[in-house]
Amino acid sequence: MIDPVLLRTDPEAVKRSQRARGNDEAVVDQALAADAARRAALTEFEGLRAEQKEFGGRVKAASKDEKPALIAQAQRLAAGVKAAEARAKEAEAEFEAVAVRIENVVIEGVPEGGEENFVTLREVGERAEFDFEARDHLELGELLGAIDMERGAKVSGARFYFLRGVGARLELALMNLALDRALQHGFTPLITPTLVKPEVMRGTGFLGEHAAEVYHLPEDDLFLTGTSEVALAGYHADEIVDLSNGPLRYAGWSTCYRREAGSHGKDTRGILRVHQFNKLEMFVYTDPAEAEAEHDRLVAWQEDMLQSLGLHYRVIDVAAGDLGSSAARKFDIEAWVPTQGAYRELTSTSNCTTYQSRRLATRFRGENGKTAPVATLNGTLATTRWLVAILETHQQADGSVIVPEALRPYLGGLERLTPVVGA
């Protein structure tokens, strides 16, 4: 939820954000009216409650003869307080119903527009070029005995797969490399639940426009998470966190699930767009004043990972209309996939400012001793999809794949993945 103080003091900034996202700005005026009604109802309730408290003192001090009339008056006053409280709660609910329709206010400088309006900030590394006909990651995976889509579909349906042999080892090597890097940067590792309550899923903003991509278990009223960001955001819900020693950084290792609703016909070959995958997600709680600097640090750590794997990539500043409801700014890093002649997203790093923490009631105590909502940030450090770029970038003419040097210690020193006879 957006900051109601910002809504009152600078509604034009909220409207600009709505326009940049391509959203309806009329909802801002509706929220302002609902906020005014909410505050008026709360003022009325608090005034009557103060009057009731004061009147209670008069009743206690009254003589025996005076008390019956005063008690009757106190009962009428109590009924008025109860009615005012009900009106205040109703006004609060009406405000929240309107305010929740306003997505996070974008940070100044975020490009306006939709998915195609991103700005490329930089390209790093050289594109892989071959003097032979390059194989795509699935063909390579099958040659190496690393990916089995056919049996994945047999067992679970379309867009499921088995990683086997060196494929399973390669993913674990990638994840462990990322975990070691996260530890070096002060992250606390967590293996997170992959089923969460509706209030946690809603609090992170995943039950808005992306609700169709989320798996729901109606009998249990639990949701399968598409990223450990959800569980990590809920980890400190309804708490006051201690930021006196700097940001709280967590690295969440989990299996993730996405329905990929509406993506039929897009990237259906191989493991680029699947229903289940593994991921190591960075998640940070920090002072809002430090959030943009922390965002840059997360991107730098991601780039360090990609460079150590010898991948060519670009960093893009995602346009406002493609941010999702929670992010105020998002940087994607897209790796070059040679056989597609295109960049494909490998990481997404978002600064959610205080949007999620307001919904989940996560606060910190500032220098003045007062509590305030924390800023939350998230970003991928490794995921199954990275295997696509690794296999294709480092392939050889004979179908073998050179193992990036950074991964070799996690594979027992293995330098090359070689085709398996009969794979």
VOPAGU-2260 file (C-alpha; in pm, 1 decimal, decimal comma):
REM VOPAGU-2260
SITE   aa  ch    i         X         Y         Z
SITE  MET   A    0       0,0       0,0       0,0
SITE  ILE   A    1     122,3     348,4     -78,2
SITE  ASP   A    2     215,3     599,0     189,8
SITE  PRO   A    3    -105,2     785,0     289,6
SITE  VAL   A    4     101,5    1088,4     391,4
SITE  LEU   A    5     244,5    1106,9      37,8
SITE  LEU   A    6    -107,2    1068,6     -98,1
SITE  ARG   A    7    -223,3    1370,6     103,9
SITE  THR   A    8      82,6    1592,5      65,7
SITE  ASP   A    9     174,4    1524,1    -298,0
SITE  PRO   A   10    -116,2    1364,4    -484,9
SITE  GLU   A   11      28,8    1489,2    -814,1
SITE  ALA   A   12     333,4    1263,2    -766,3
SITE  VAL   A   13      99,4     966,2    -723,2
SITE  LYS   A   14     -94,6    1069,2   -1033,5
SITE  ARG   A   15     227,5    1099,1   -1235,3
SITE  SER   A   16     317,3     747,5   -1126,0
SITE  GLN   A   17     -23,1     618,3   -1231,5
SITE  ARG   A   18      13,9     784,1   -1572,9
SITE  ALA   A   19     365,7     643,6   -1618,5
SITE  ARG   A   20     232,4     295,8   -1545,6
SITE  GLY   A   21     -62,0     342,8   -1780,8
SITE  ASN   A   22    -304,0     316,7   -1488,9
SITE  ASP   A   23    -615,4     516,1   -1405,2
SITE  GLU   A   24    -522,5     833,5   -1215,4
SITE  ALA   A   25    -883,1     900,0   -1112,7
SITE  VAL   A   26    -835,9     644,8    -834,8
SITE  VAL   A   27    -600,4     893,0    -664,3
SITE  ASP   A   28    -882,9    1144,6    -613,8
SITE  GLN   A   29   -1107,7     863,0    -495,9
SITE  ALA   A   30    -844,0     760,3    -243,0
SITE  LEU   A   31    -803,6    1120,1    -124,7
SITE  ALA   A   32   -1178,0    1147,0     -64,4
SITE  ALA   A   33   -1183,3     811,9     115,7
SITE  ASP   A   34    -883,4     918,1     326,3
SITE  ALA   A   35   -1059,8    1241,7     426,5
SITE  ALA   A   36   -1372,1    1046,6     522,2
SITE  ARG   A   37   -1161,5     796,3     716,1
SITE  ARG   A   38    -982,4    1067,2     913,6
SITE  ALA   A   39   -1307,5    1250,4     987,6
SITE  ALA   A   40   -1469,6     929,4    1112,6
SITE  LEU   A   41   -1166,7     851,3    1326,9
SITE  THR   A   42   -1164,8    1203,4    1473,2
SITE  GLU   A   43   -1533,3    1172,3    1559,8
SITE  PHE   A   44   -1477,1     834,8    1726,6
SITE  GLU   A   45   -1176,0     952,8    1926,4
SITE  GLY   A   46   -1362,0    1266,2    2035,9
SITE  LEU   A   47   -1661,0    1068,3    2158,8
SITE  ARG   A   48   -1437,4     815,2    2330,6
SITE  ALA   A   49   -1254,0    1094,7    2515,4
SITE  GLU   A   50   -1588,6    1240,9    2617,3
SITE  GLN   A   51   -1698,4     897,4    2738,1
SITE  LYS   A   52   -1385,0     857,9    2947,1
SITE  GLU   A   53   -1431,6    1201,1    3103,0
SITE  PHE   A   54   -1799,5    1129,6    3169,4
SITE  GLY   A   55   -1705,5     801,5    3338,3
SITE  GLY   A   56   -1515,6    1003,4    3597,8
SITE  ARG   A   57   -1825,0    1214,3    3665,3
SITE  VAL   A   58   -2035,3     902,3    3719,1
SITE  LYS   A   59   -1786,7     763,7    3970,7
SITE  ALA   A   60   -1780,7    1091,3    4162,6
SITE  ALA   A   61   -2162,0    1142,8    4156,2
SITE  SER   A   62   -2385,3    1108,7    4456,8
SITE  LYS   A   63   -2622,5     817,8    4495,3
SITE  ASP   A   64   -2917,7    1029,5    4383,5
SITE  GLU   A   65   -2738,2    1165,1    4074,7
SITE  LYS   A   66   -2604,2     831,8    3950,6
SITE  PRO   A   67   -2915,7     677,7    3786,0
SITE  ALA   A   68   -2958,3     969,8    3544,6
SITE  LEU   A   69   -2585,6     986,1    3475,4
SITE  ILE   A   70   -2565,1     610,3    3414,4
SITE  ALA   A   71   -2848,7     635,0    3161,2
SITE  GLN   A   72   -2665,5     920,7    2991,4
SITE  ALA   A   73   -2341,6     716,5    2996,3
SITE  GLN   A   74   -2520,9     428,5    2828,0
SITE  ARG   A   75   -2644,9     658,0    2552,4
SITE  LEU   A   76   -2292,4     793,9    2515,0
SITE  ALA   A   77   -2151,0     438,6    2500,1
SITE  ALA   A   78   -2394,6     353,3    2222,0
SITE  GLY   A   79   -2280,7     663,1    2033,7
SITE  VAL   A   80   -1916,0     563,6    2078,3
SITE  LYS   A   81   -1987,7     213,4    1952,6
SITE  ALA   A   82   -2166,8     349,2    1646,2
SITE  ALA   A   83   -1883,1     594,7    1577,6
SITE  GLU   A   84   -1629,4     313,8    1607,5
SITE  ALA   A   85   -1824,4     108,5    1354,5
SITE  ARG   A   86   -1831,1     407,0    1116,6
SITE  ALA   A   87   -1454,1     456,3    1160,7
SITE  LYS   A   88   -1384,3      90,5    1084,8
SITE  GLU   A   89   -1609,5     103,3     780,0
SITE  ALA   A   90   -1437,3     419,9     655,7
SITE  GLU   A   91   -1097,2     255,9     711,0
SITE  ALA   A   92   -1204,1     -48,0     509,5
SITE  GLU   A   93   -1338,2     174,0     230,5
SITE  PHE   A   94   -1010,2     366,6     217,2
SITE  GLU   A   95    -804,3      46,3     204,2
SITE  ALA   A   96   -1025,4     -92,4     -72,7
SITE  VAL   A   97    -950,9     214,2    -285,5
SITE  ALA   A   98    -585,7     263,8    -184,2
SITE  VAL   A   99    -495,7     -96,8    -263,0
SITE  ARG   A  100    -576,8     -23,3    -627,9
SITE  ILE   A  101    -288,2     226,0    -641,8
SITE  GLU   A  102      35,8      51,9    -730,3
SITE  ASN   A  103     367,1     154,4    -577,4
SITE  VAL   A  104     477,2     504,8    -669,8
SITE  VAL   A  105     758,2     475,5    -922,5
SITE  ILE   A  106    1095,5     632,4    -851,8
SITE  GLU   A  107    1187,9     940,4   -1051,5
SITE  GLY   A  108    1373,0     846,6   -1370,0
SITE  VAL   A  109    1192,8     517,7   -1433,5
SITE  PRO   A  110    1099,0     501,5   -1804,7
SITE  GLU   A  111     732,4     550,3   -1884,2
SITE  GLY   A  112     537,2     299,4   -2089,2
SITE  GLY   A  113     502,0     -76,1   -2120,6
SITE  GLU   A  114     717,8    -384,1   -2169,6
SITE  GLU   A  115     883,3    -257,5   -2488,4
SITE  ASN   A  116     977,6      83,0   -2340,1
SITE  PHE   A  117    1267,7     -31,8   -2122,1
SITE  VAL   A  118    1600,3     153,1   -2133,5
SITE  THR   A  119    1924,1     -41,7   -2183,4
SITE  LEU   A  120    2176,5      78,1   -1925,8
SITE  ARG   A  121    2473,7    -130,6   -2038,5
SITE  GLU   A  122    2584,2    -439,7   -2229,9
SITE  VAL   A  123    2865,7    -649,5   -2087,3
SITE  GLY   A  124    3083,3    -918,5   -2246,6
SITE  GLU   A  125    3101,8   -1055,9   -2599,5
SITE  ARG   A  126    2828,3   -1250,9   -2772,6
SITE  ALA   A  127    2919,8   -1613,4   -2831,6
SITE  GLU   A  128    2996,9   -1684,7   -3198,2
SITE  PHE   A  129    3046,4   -2028,8   -3351,8
SITE  ASP   A  130    3202,1   -2165,3   -3670,2
SITE  PHE   A  131    2952,5   -2453,5   -3658,0
SITE  GLU   A  132    2575,5   -2482,4   -3640,6
SITE  ALA   A  133    2492,0   -2411,2   -3278,0
SITE  ARG   A  134    2260,9   -2643,1   -3088,2
SITE  ASP   A  135    1993,2   -2505,8   -2855,9
SITE  HIS   A  136    2000,2   -2584,4   -2484,9
SITE  LEU   A  137    1748,7   -2870,2   -2510,4
SITE  GLU   A  138    1938,0   -3051,5   -2783,4
SITE  LEU   A  139    2257,8   -3006,3   -2584,0
SITE  GLY   A  140    2084,6   -3119,2   -2266,0
SITE  GLU   A  141    1962,2   -3434,4   -2434,3
SITE  LEU   A  142    2306,1   -3510,2   -2579,7
SITE  LEU   A  143    2460,5   -3469,0   -2236,1
SITE  GLY   A  144    2193,3   -3677,6   -2065,4
SITE  ALA   A  145    2119,5   -3364,4   -1861,5
SITE  ILE   A  146    1757,5   -3273,6   -1948,9
SITE  ASP   A  147    1463,9   -3508,6   -1999,0
SITE  MET   A  148    1152,6   -3321,0   -2108,9
SITE  GLU   A  149     973,2   -3628,0   -2244,4
SITE  ARG   A  150     961,7   -3808,4   -1912,5
SITE  GLY   A  151     884,2   -3482,3   -1732,0
SITE  ALA   A  152     572,2   -3448,6   -1948,9
SITE  LYS   A  153     486,2   -3815,3   -1894,5
SITE  VAL   A  154     499,4   -3775,6   -1517,4
SITE  SER   A  155     360,3   -3423,4   -1469,8
SITE  GLY   A  156     245,1   -3277,0   -1800,9
SITE  ALA   A  157     365,7   -3001,2   -2030,8
SITE  ARG   A  158     645,1   -2769,4   -1912,3
SITE  PHE   A  159     778,9   -3013,5   -1655,5
SITE  TYR   A  160    1115,4   -3184,8   -1686,6
SITE  PHE   A  161    1380,6   -3394,5   -1517,7
SITE  LEU   A  162    1731,9   -3267,4   -1466,4
SITE  ARG   A  163    1946,9   -3577,5   -1454,7
SITE  GLY   A  164    2314,7   -3664,4   -1434,0
SITE  VAL   A  165    2532,7   -3364,1   -1506,9
SITE  GLY   A  166    2218,5   -3152,3   -1546,5
SITE  ALA   A  167    2123,1   -3206,0   -1183,2
SITE  ARG   A  168    2484,2   -3158,3   -1075,4
SITE  LEU   A  169    2515,7   -2839,9   -1280,5
SITE  GLU   A  170    2209,6   -2682,1   -1120,7
SITE  LEU   A  171    2328,3   -2771,0    -770,9
SITE  ALA   A  172    2673,6   -2633,3    -854,7
SITE  LEU   A  173    2517,3   -2306,9    -974,5
SITE  MET   A  174    2300,7   -2275,5    -665,2
SITE  ASN   A  175    2589,3   -2349,7    -430,3
SITE  LEU   A  176    2812,7   -2097,8    -606,6
SITE  ALA   A  177    2537,6   -1838,1    -559,3
SITE  LEU   A  178    2495,7   -1935,2    -194,5
SITE  ASP   A  179    2868,3   -1893,7    -129,8
SITE  ARG   A  180    2861,7   -1551,7    -296,8
SITE  ALA   A  181    2561,6   -1453,2     -86,0
SITE  LEU   A  182    2740,8   -1559,4     232,2
SITE  GLN   A  183    3039,6   -1346,2     132,7
SITE  HIS   A  184    2806,9   -1044,8     109,7
SITE  GLY   A  185    2655,5   -1097,9     453,5
SITE  PHE   A  186    2334,3   -1279,9     364,2
SITE  THR   A  187    2175,9   -1525,8     604,8
SITE  PRO   A  188    2065,4   -1838,4     414,4
SITE  LEU   A  189    1710,0   -1964,1     458,3
SITE  ILE   A  190    1532,8   -2262,8     306,9
SITE  THR   A  191    1182,9   -2123,5     291,0
SITE  PRO   A  192     830,3   -2266,7     292,7
SITE  THR   A  193     681,1   -2286,6     -54,7
SITE  LEU   A  194     321,8   -2273,6      68,9
SITE  VAL   A  195     203,2   -1947,2     225,1
SITE  LYS   A  196    -114,1   -1795,8     364,6
SITE  PRO   A  197    -331,5   -1562,6     154,1
SITE  GLU   A  198    -243,6   -1257,6     366,0
SITE  VAL   A  199     126,3   -1307,9     296,3
SITE  MET   A  200      74,0   -1360,5     -76,7
SITE  ARG   A  201    -153,9   -1056,4     -85,3
SITE  GLY   A  202      87,8    -850,2     122,6
SITE  THR   A  203     366,8    -893,6    -129,5
SITE  GLY   A  204     141,0    -789,5    -417,6
SITE  PHE   A  205     119,2   -1124,9    -595,1
SITE  LEU   A  206    -260,2   -1152,3    -585,8
SITE  GLY   A  207    -312,3    -855,2    -813,1
SITE  GLU   A  208    -254,5    -864,6   -1187,3
SITE  HIS   A  209     -40,8   -1180,6   -1159,3
SITE  ALA   A  210    -293,1   -1383,3    -958,9
SITE  ALA   A  211    -362,5   -1606,8   -1260,0
SITE  GLU   A  212      -2,9   -1731,3   -1249,5
SITE  VAL   A  213     -24,7   -1847,9    -888,5
SITE  TYR   A  214    -118,0   -2202,2    -788,1
SITE  HIS   A  215    -385,7   -2209,7    -516,8
SITE  LEU   A  216    -483,9   -2502,4    -293,5
SITE  PRO   A  217    -847,1   -2417,7    -209,6
SITE  GLU   A  218    -894,9   -2695,6      46,4
SITE  ASP   A  219    -610,0   -2556,8     257,0
SITE  ASP   A  220    -639,4   -2194,4     138,4
SITE  LEU   A  221    -264,7   -2185,2      76,7
SITE  PHE   A  222     -67,3   -2061,7    -221,4
SITE  LEU   A  223     240,2   -2213,0    -386,0
SITE  THR   A  224     503,0   -1942,0    -417,0
SITE  GLY   A  225     661,8   -1841,9    -746,3
SITE  THR   A  226     962,1   -1702,3    -559,2
SITE  SER   A  227    1094,6   -1720,9    -204,2
SITE  GLU   A  228    1050,4   -1341,6    -198,7
SITE  VAL   A  229     697,5   -1408,8     -75,0
SITE  ALA   A  230     798,7   -1615,1     227,9
SITE  LEU   A  231    1092,0   -1384,1     300,9
SITE  ALA   A  232     865,2   -1077,6     294,0
SITE  GLY   A  233     636,2   -1250,7     541,0
SITE  TYR   A  234     925,2   -1360,9     764,3
SITE  HIS   A  235     917,3   -1037,6     966,9
SITE  ALA   A  236     547,5    -950,6     923,6
SITE  ASP   A  237     399,2    -773,2    1226,3
SITE  GLU   A  238     746,3    -714,5    1370,6
SITE  ILE   A  239     979,6    -425,3    1445,9
SITE  VAL   A  240    1314,2    -526,2    1295,7
SITE  ASP   A  241    1651,2    -411,8    1424,0
SITE  LEU   A  242    1848,9    -225,3    1156,8
SITE  SER   A  243    2101,4     -74,6    1398,8
SITE  ASN   A  244    2378,1    -287,3    1245,7
SITE  GLY   A  245    2270,2    -226,5     887,7
SITE  PRO   A  246    2032,2    -401,5     646,1
SITE  LEU   A  247    1895,0    -748,5     714,5
SITE  ARG   A  248    1992,1    -961,2     414,8
SITE  TYR   A  249    1845,6   -1306,0     352,1
SITE  ALA   A  250    1916,3   -1558,4      76,7
SITE  GLY   A  251    1615,3   -1782,6      24,7
SITE  TRP   A  252    1666,0   -2120,5    -145,0
SITE  SER   A  253    1341,7   -2274,0    -264,4
SITE  THR   A  254    1156,8   -2457,2    -535,5
SITE  CYS   A  255     923,4   -2217,2    -716,3
SITE  TYR   A  256     595,8   -2273,6    -900,3
SITE  ARG   A  257     428,1   -2068,9   -1173,2
SITE  ARG   A  258     124,3   -2150,7   -1382,2
SITE  GLU   A  259     256,3   -1938,3   -1671,0
SITE  ALA   A  260    -103,4   -1845,7   -1753,2
SITE  GLY   A  261    -137,9   -1666,0   -2084,4
SITE  SER   A  262     206,3   -1770,6   -2208,7
SITE  HIS   A  263      93,5   -2049,3   -2442,3
SITE  GLY   A  264     318,8   -2061,3   -2747,4
SITE  LYS   A  265     593,4   -1852,0   -2582,6
SITE  ASP   A  266     931,7   -2013,0   -2516,6
SITE  THR   A  267     771,0   -2354,6   -2476,4
SITE  ARG   A  268    1077,4   -2550,7   -2589,1
SITE  GLY   A  269    1310,8   -2667,6   -2315,5
SITE  ILE   A  270    1343,2   -2522,8   -1966,3
SITE  LEU   A  271    1321,6   -2149,8   -2033,3
SITE  ARG   A  272     959,5   -2109,3   -1925,8
SITE  VAL   A  273     843,7   -2391,1   -1699,7
SITE  HIS   A  274     604,8   -2454,4   -1412,0
SITE  GLN   A  275     864,7   -2559,4   -1153,2
SITE  PHE   A  276    1222,4   -2448,1   -1095,9
SITE  ASN   A  277    1474,9   -2376,5    -821,8
SITE  LYS   A  278    1599,7   -2034,4    -724,3
SITE  LEU   A  279    1822,2   -1852,9    -478,0
SITE  GLU   A  280    1660,4   -1518,8    -403,6
SITE  MET   A  281    1819,3   -1225,8    -225,0
SITE  PHE   A  282    1584,5   -1032,7       1,8
SITE  VAL   A  283    1670,7    -721,5     201,4
SITE  TYR   A  284    1506,7    -517,1     475,9
SITE  THR   A  285    1664,1    -172,1     500,1
SITE  ASP   A  286    1613,6     190,6     595,8
SITE  PRO   A  287    1416,2     353,6     310,0
SITE  ALA   A  288    1690,3     618,7     283,7
SITE  GLU   A  289    1937,0     342,0     188,2
SITE  ALA   A  290    1709,7     150,8     -49,8
SITE  GLU   A  291    1835,3     290,0    -381,9
SITE  ALA   A  292    2201,0     232,3    -288,1
SITE  GLU   A  293    2114,1    -122,7    -177,6
SITE  HIS   A  294    1937,6    -177,0    -509,6
SITE  ASP   A  295    2258,9     -92,4    -694,1
SITE  ARG   A  296    2453,4    -332,3    -470,4
SITE  LEU   A  297    2216,9    -618,6    -551,3
SITE  VAL   A  298    2259,5    -558,1    -923,2
SITE  ALA   A  299    2638,8    -547,3    -886,0
SITE  TRP   A  300    2638,4    -884,5    -707,8
SITE  GLN   A  301    2422,8   -1032,2    -983,0
SITE  GLU   A  302    2653,5    -899,3   -1250,9
SITE  ASP   A  303    2952,4   -1045,5   -1069,1
SITE  MET   A  304    2783,7   -1387,7   -1085,1
SITE  LEU   A  305    2705,5   -1359,2   -1455,5
SITE  GLN   A  306    3053,8   -1240,5   -1542,3
SITE  SER   A  307    3208,9   -1530,1   -1350,9
SITE  LEU   A  308    3003,1   -1763,6   -1570,5
SITE  GLY   A  309    3128,2   -1603,3   -1891,6
SITE  LEU   A  310    2785,3   -1485,4   -2007,0
SITE  HIS   A  311    2710,3   -1187,7   -2231,2
SITE  TYR   A  312    2424,7    -980,5   -2088,5
SITE  ARG   A  313    2255,8    -645,8   -2076,2
SITE  VAL   A  314    2108,6    -453,8   -1782,1
SITE  ILE   A  315    1777,2    -280,4   -1846,9
SITE  ASP   A  316    1576,7     -23,3   -1653,2
SITE  VAL   A  317    1225,9    -170,4   -1672,9
SITE  ALA   A  318     947,5      66,1   -1781,8
SITE  ALA   A  319     681,7     169,1   -1530,9
SITE  GLY   A  320     401,9     -28,3   -1694,1
SITE  ASP   A  321     600,9    -350,7   -1664,2
SITE  LEU   A  322     708,0    -318,8   -1298,9
SITE  GLY   A  323     427,0    -510,8   -1132,5
SITE  SER   A  324     232,1    -358,0    -846,5
SITE  SER   A  325     499,7    -373,4    -573,5
SITE  ALA   A  326     816,3    -245,2    -741,6
SITE  ALA   A  327     901,9     124,2    -754,4
SITE  ARG   A  328    1198,0      43,4    -979,4
SITE  LYS   A  329    1321,5    -278,0   -1133,4
SITE  PHE   A  330    1642,4    -367,5   -1312,1
SITE  ASP   A  331    1641,9    -683,1   -1522,2
SITE  ILE   A  332    1955,6    -856,5   -1641,1
SITE  GLU   A  333    1907,6   -1046,7   -1965,3
SITE  ALA   A  334    2160,8   -1296,0   -2101,9
SITE  TRP   A  335    2222,5   -1352,1   -2469,3
SITE  VAL   A  336    2085,1   -1686,6   -2590,9
SITE  PRO   A  337    2276,4   -1763,9   -2912,2
SITE  THR   A  338    2027,7   -1993,8   -3088,7
SITE  GLN   A  339    1742,6   -1749,3   -3030,0
SITE  GLY   A  340    1945,7   -1446,6   -3131,9
SITE  ALA   A  341    1783,9   -1266,7   -2840,0
SITE  TYR   A  342    1825,7   -1163,1   -2479,7
SITE  ARG   A  343    1632,7   -1357,0   -2216,5
SITE  GLU   A  344    1575,4   -1245,5   -1858,4
SITE  LEU   A  345    1788,6   -1426,5   -1601,7
SITE  THR   A  346    1750,9   -1192,2   -1306,0
SITE  SER   A  347    1504,9    -933,2   -1187,9
SITE  THR   A  348    1590,4    -697,2    -903,3
SITE  SER   A  349    1324,1    -476,8    -747,1
SITE  ASN   A  350    1315,5    -190,5    -500,8
SITE  CYS   A  351     971,5    -215,6    -341,5
SITE  THR   A  352    1033,8      82,3    -109,7
SITE  THR   A  353     777,4      58,3     175,9
SITE  TYR   A  354     490,6     -84,1     -32,2
SITE  GLN   A  355     513,9    -442,0      96,6
SITE  SER   A  356     610,2    -354,0     452,9
SITE  ARG   A  357     304,0    -131,7     494,2
SITE  ARG   A  358      81,9    -423,3     396,2
SITE  LEU   A  359     269,1    -667,3     618,8
SITE  ALA   A  360     322,6    -428,3     912,0
SITE  THR   A  361     702,0    -459,8     915,5
SITE  ARG   A  362     868,6    -161,0    1077,5
SITE  PHE   A  363    1202,4     -42,5    1215,4
SITE  ARG   A  364    1294,9     207,9    1481,4
SITE  GLY   A  365    1462,1     520,4    1345,6
SITE  GLU   A  366    1717,2     747,5    1511,3
SITE  ASN   A  367    1434,7     947,5    1670,9
SITE  GLY   A  368    1305,4     631,1    1836,2
SITE  LYS   A  369     984,8     629,5    1634,5
SITE  THR   A  370     885,6     330,8    1425,2
SITE  ALA   A  371     836,3     352,2    1049,3
SITE  PRO   A  372     788,6     105,0     761,5
SITE  VAL   A  373    1107,4     -55,4     630,8
SITE  ALA   A  374    1203,6     -75,3     265,0
SITE  THR   A  375    1217,1    -419,8     103,8
SITE  LEU   A  376    1419,8    -526,1    -197,5
SITE  ASN   A  377    1458,2    -854,6    -381,7
SITE  GLY   A  378    1670,4   -1002,0    -657,9
SITE  THR   A  379    1759,8   -1338,0    -810,5
SITE  LEU   A  380    2113,4   -1467,6    -764,6
SITE  ALA   A  381    2069,7   -1802,0    -942,7
SITE  THR   A  382    1788,6   -2003,5   -1095,9
SITE  THR   A  383    1731,9   -2304,6   -1320,4
SITE  ARG   A  384    1683,8   -2082,1   -1626,4
SITE  TRP   A  385    2051,1   -1983,8   -1612,3
SITE  LEU   A  386    2139,5   -2330,5   -1745,7
SITE  VAL   A  387    1993,4   -2225,8   -2081,9
SITE  ALA   A  388    2253,0   -1951,1   -2131,0
SITE  ILE   A  389    2539,2   -2153,3   -1977,8
SITE  LEU   A  390    2487,9   -2455,0   -2204,5
SITE  GLU   A  391    2438,8   -2254,0   -2523,2
SITE  THR   A  392    2718,6   -2003,0   -2461,7
SITE  HIS   A  393    2986,4   -2260,4   -2380,4
SITE  GLN   A  394    2896,4   -2534,0   -2630,4
SITE  GLN   A  395    3151,2   -2694,8   -2859,1
SITE  ALA   A  396    3117,9   -2840,9   -3209,3
SITE  ASP   A  397    3106,4   -3200,5   -3079,7
SITE  GLY   A  398    2813,2   -3127,2   -2849,4
SITE  SER   A  399    3026,3   -3098,2   -2537,9
SITE  VAL   A  400    3008,0   -2794,2   -2309,3
SITE  ILE   A  401    3297,0   -2621,2   -2134,8
SITE  VAL   A  402    3224,7   -2575,2   -1765,6
SITE  PRO   A  403    3275,9   -2213,2   -1651,8
SITE  GLU   A  404    3577,2   -2200,4   -1422,6
SITE  ALA   A  405    3375,9   -2062,8   -1130,3
SITE  LEU   A  406    3156,7   -2376,5   -1128,7
SITE  ARG   A  407    3435,4   -2635,5   -1150,1
SITE  PRO   A  408    3507,4   -2658,1    -774,8
SITE  TYR   A  409    3139,7   -2748,5    -722,5
SITE  LEU   A  410    3161,3   -3025,2    -983,7
SITE  GLY   A  411    3466,9   -3201,6    -846,8
SITE  GLY   A  412    3696,8   -3018,1   -1086,9
SITE  LEU   A  413    3500,9   -3124,0   -1397,9
SITE  GLU   A  414    3607,5   -2902,6   -1689,9
SITE  ARG   A  415    3390,0   -3033,1   -1973,3
SITE  LEU   A  416    3046,5   -3191,9   -2000,6
SITE  THR   A  417    3055,2   -3458,7   -2272,7
SITE  PRO   A  418    2778,6   -3628,3   -2471,2
SITE  VAL   A  419    2647,6   -3951,0   -2324,5
SITE  VAL   A  420    2610,2   -4252,0   -2552,9
SITE  GLY   A  421    2247,1   -4359,7   -2554,3
SITE  ALA   A  422    2129,2   -4053,4   -2365,5
